[in-house]
Amino acid sequence: MEFVPLRGSVGLATGRGGTIGWLADAEALVAVDAQFPDTAATFVEGLPGRAGRRFDHLINTHHHGDHTGGNSVFRPIAGSIVAHANVPALQRGRAKVPENEVVADTTFTDQWRRDFGSEVVAARYFGPAHTKGDIAVHFEKANVVHVGDLVFNRLYPVIDRPGGASIAGWIGVLETLVKTYSADAVYIFGHGSAKFGVSGSAADLWAMRDFLTALLEHVQRAIGAGVPREELVKLQELPGFPDYAPAAGATSRLPMNLGVAYDELTAGT
């Protein structure tokens, strides 16, 4: 695991699964996302500045296991686990749920905010996107925003339709995020390619928005041309987005993305 300071007392940690964000100063300890039990334990033990203290809060950006699997590690040492109101039910409803699954004990529908003196942590829900429980977490004084899986930085994303995903909604959420936070905000992403990384700027949100827009437009054209779903999903690389192609030997998520877009656009027809 690598601990990367960003601004002030805020940083990110990579390991296995979704990127962890953290605040560690004399007045507060806050983590955003928990990865898996083993990497959560590594994070808890290695976080610079923790010195054995309890965490004030763990915040889950959404319900997927690579972001919530480590909740069980945090539960004994965190004052509360915070998530959007939709997340606990989505977490319990996953196909494979561990016996020791731990869900948030503090939930909210629109906004959650806490003042720690030297830093303010605020979480907001902007609507269905990657799932129907994604939030953005803003460390206000450092001006760092953890957006979880609202951004797969130059990677074909997971689009969890059973979990309430909406590609059209996701496009709108990304546009709203850029308008909500200042131009110099630093963003932490749930996942990113080796070339582009797991942190960046509003330009990376626009890039994600542009990919999702192109995905819907490509599928809409195919539907209009009468291309069947089984033929549509054979595509391995979306034209115009070479940076999103998987590494050599890896399986492309694009066929799944195309299938979800097809289902979203033909729902009710």
NORHUJO-V567168 format. One line per field, one symbol per residue. ss: DSSP state (@ for helix, = for strand, . for the rest). psi: psi as a letter, one per 40 degrees, with the letter a starting at -180 (. if undefined). burial: + if it has 24 or more other C-alpha atoms within 12 Angstrom, else -. A space follows every 50 residues. Layout:
BEGIN
ss: ???
psi: ???
burial: ???
END
This chain:
BEGIN
ss: .======..=====.....=====....====....@@@@@@@@@@.... ....=====.....@@@@..@@@@@..=======..@@@@@@........ .....===..=====....======.........=====....===.@@@ .==.............@@@@@@@@@@@@@@.....===..==......== .@@@@@@@@@@@@@@@@@@@@@@@....@@@@.........@@@...... ...@@@@@@@@@@@@@...
psi: hhhhicibfiaihibhaihhiihhadeihhihiebidddddddddehhed feiihdihhhdaeidedededddddeeidihhiideddddddeidhhidf hhiiehiiddihhhheceihhhiiheihbdafehihhhgdddfhhhebee hhhfihihhgddeeihddddddddddddddiideihihidiiidddaeia adddddddddddddddddddddddeehiddddeehehhhegdeeiiihei hheddddddddddddehe.
burial: --+++++-+++++++++++++++++--++++++++++-++++++--++++ --+++++++++++++++++++++++-++-+++++++++++++-------- ++++-+++---++-----++++++++++++++++++++++-+++++++++ +++++++++++-++++++++++++++++--+---+++++++++---++++ ++++++++++++++++-+++-++-----+--++-+-++-----+++---- -++++++++++++++----
END
